[in-house]
């Protein structure tokens, strides 16, 4: 299990990776975490990533399916963590800590 801690503005974002199960939470929600289905996805951001979904009425469901399929292709939790960090950093998220299997968090410089 890997936990990633990131900052986005004044929010602290926590992403938990346990095999193919990825959960997201932020400082506004307390300890509440959710899967990708529980996130509010931005239509413009999804269409920027997947231009073929512009005219699709089920754009959110299709984007979630594609995310899950891509995550399943990645073999290790480290690969999944690297993919998520690189993807979110493009949108202004700042990667701060990585915690592996309950050990102390490692500060990312």
N, C-alpha and C positions, 0 to 999 in steps of 0.2 A: 504494500500500500504506500502510495506517495501522496503527500499533501503539498500543494503549491500555494504560497501566499503572495498576492499581488496587490498593488494599489492602483486605483483609478480615481483621480481627483482626491476627494476626502474619504472615499470608501475603501475599505480593506476587503479584498475578494479572496475567498478560500475555494480551492478546487481540489477535490479528493478523487484519486484514481485508484481503483481496486479492481484489477483485471480489466474487463470491459465496462464496468460500472463507474461512471463519472458523475460526480455530484458537485453542484455549484452553490455557494452561499456568499453573503456579504455582511458587512458590519451593521447594516440597517436591519437585517433580519435576525440578528442574534445568532443562535446556534442552528437555526433552521436551514436545511440544505434541500436542493431540488435537483432533479435530473434535467436534461436539456429540454424536455417537454414543458417544464415549469417556467422556463425563461421567457422574457419578452424579447422576441427577435425583432430587429429593425428591418422593415421592408426594403428600404434603400440599401442597407448593408448586405442583405441576402441577395438582392438583385445585382449588386456590384460584384459579389462573389460568384453568383450563378446567373448570368444574363438570360439564360433560357427560361427562367422562372418569372420573368416580368409579366407575362400574360397568363400565368397559371393561377387559378383561383385557390389552389391548395399549396401555395408557395411555402408556407411554414412547415407543413407536414413533409413535403418533399425535401426541404433543407435539412430537417431533422433526420430523415432516412439517410441522406447522403453523409451527414456527420457520423452517424452510427456505423454505416458501412465502412467509412474511412478508418474509424477507430478500430474496427475489427480486423482490418488489414495490417495494422501495426502490431508487431509481435510482442514487444515488452512494454512494461509500464513506463520505462525511461523514454522510449520512442514516443509514446502517447503524451508524456509530459512535455517533451521537446516540441512536438507538433502544436500543442495547445499554447505554450509560452510564445513560440514564434508567431503564431496566428494572432494572439491577443496583443502582442507588442506593436504590431502594425497599426492598431487602433488606439494607442496611447496608454496601455496598461504597463505598469512598471513592476517587473519581477523582483521580489524582495527575498523570499525564503523558500527553501525546499526541505521538507521533512520526510524521511523514509522510515516506514514501519515503526513509528512511535519513538524513534530516536530524537535527539535534539535537532531543532531546525538549523540548517546551514544557511548562513547569510550569503546572499549573492551580491557581489560587488560590481 
